[in-house]
Amino acid sequence: MKKNKIIIILISTITLSFSSLSLKYDRNQPIHISSQSQHAIIKKNIVIFWDDVLLTQGNMKLTANKLTVNRGSKTHNQTILAEGNPATFYRLLDTGKPVNAKANSIYYDVSKEQITLIGNAQIKQLTSEVNGEKIIYYLHNEELIVKSGKGRNKRVETVLLPSQFKKQKNK
């Protein structure tokens, strides 16, 4: 009986280690894109996808009405612009917490591991959310910079739930 418990604990530990390892290395996974149509401008290394566009890379998911991929002249120098009503982004963090985002346009610089949300930008994690005109999200270190729009009434808004702070304090 004791051996069975040890084996179960060992298998659980290995499984959890592999699942968290896969999240950290999603950026090394291939990027897959599907859509209803596409247009390739081969000489300029640009591909444009239209209608019901879905981009996946590991557990990351990006949806849009239109997606423009610029492969650049150097390896790993890809930039991706997703446009929609809204364009959406999803990622499962290494901690297992999901991040959902949306904006009028989402710019993904693959080499910098940076997502920029522009226009009615919003990021949600669990029940907390951040809203602004522009949000820069650094994927590699999970940092955000949020900027408001122009004008006196435009402000960055954040909603935090006290229950989440209590859980962290008790740990």
N, C-alpha and C positions, 0 to 999 in steps of 0.2 A: 504494500500500500504506500509506504514511504517512497519507494523507488518511482512509483507512478506519479506522485506529486512532484518529485524532482524533475522527472522527464517533462511533465506538463509545463512547469515553470520555465525550464530550459527552452522548450519549443516556443512558448509565448514570448520570451525575451528575444530570441532570434528573429521571430516574425516581426515584432515591433521594431527591432533594429533595422531590418531590411525595408520596412515600410517608411520609416523616417529617412533612411538613406536615399530612397527613390525620390522623395520630395526635394531634397537638397540638390539632386542632380537632374531635375527636370530641364534645366537650361541646356543641358547637353543632349537632350532628346531632339529628334527631328521635328520640324514644324509641318503639320498637315493642314491643308486648306481645301474646303469643298464649297461649291456655290452652284447657282443655276447657269452662270455663264462666266467666261473670262476672255480677256484680250491681252495678248503678249506683245510687247514692243521689244523685240529681241536685241536690237542694236543698242538700246538704252538700258537693258537689264531691268525692265519694268513689267510687272504683270498686274492687271486690274481685274478684280473679281466683283461680280454684281449679283444681287438678289439672294437673300437667305444665305449669307456667307458665314461659315464656321471655321475658325482657326483653332487648332489644339496643339499643345506642346506639353507632353507629360500630362499633369493634372490641370494645367492652365487652359482656359477656354476664352475665346474672344468671338463675339458675334457682331455682325454689321450688315447694313444694306449694301455698302460698297467698301472694298478693301484694296488698297494700293500697296504693292510690295516693290521696293526699290532694292535690288540686290547689291548695288554699289560696285565699284571696280575692285575692291579688295575683299578677300575671304572674311567671313563673319562681320561684314559691314552692312548688314541688312537693316532697313527701316520699313516699318509697316504703319500705314495710316488707315484706321477703321472709321467709317462715317455711318451714322444711323440715327434713328429716332426712338430711342437712343442706341448707341453702340454699347455693348456690355462686355465686362471682363469678370472672370472668376478664377480664383486660385485657392488651393488648400495650402496653408502655411505648414512649416515643419512642426509646429506645435499641434497640428490637427485642426486648427480653427480656420473656417472658410472666410475668404474675403470676396465680396461682391462689389463691383463698381459699375457706374454708367456715366455717359457724357454724350454730348453731340458728336464729338470726335475723340478718338483714342489713338495716340501716337506711341508706337513701341519701337524703341531703339534696342535691337537685339544685342549688339556688342556692349552697350553700356548697362544692359539689364535694367532699363528704365521705361516706365509707362507714364505718359503725360495725358491727363484727361482735360479736355477743353470744352467749355460751354455747358452750363448746368451740371457740373461735375459732382459726383457723390461716391463715397466709399463707405461700405458697411462691413462691420465685423461683429458677428453675433447680433446684439441689439443696440450697439453703439454705431453712430454714423457721423461723417464729416461732409459738409457741403461747401462748395465754393465755385468760383468761375473757372479756376485752374488748379488741378492737383497733380503734383509730380510725385510719383511713387517709385522708390528705388527698391527693386526686387531683391537684390543680393543682401541688403542689410535691413530690409523692411522699414524704411523711413519714409515719411510723408512731408511734403511742403505744400501748404494750401494757401491760395491767393484769392482775394475777393475781386469782384469786378470794379469798374470805374464808377464813381458817383458816391454820393454821401450815404445813400441807403443800402449800398451793396456791402455785405459783411460776410465773413467766414462764419459758419455755424457748426457747432459740435454738440452732439447729444451723447452723454455718458450716463449709464445707469449705476446708481450706488450699489446695487446688489453685486455687481461684478467686482467692485473694490473690496467689499466685505469678504468675498471668496479668496481674493489674493492676500488680504491681511491675515486671514486665518491659517494660511499655509506656512 
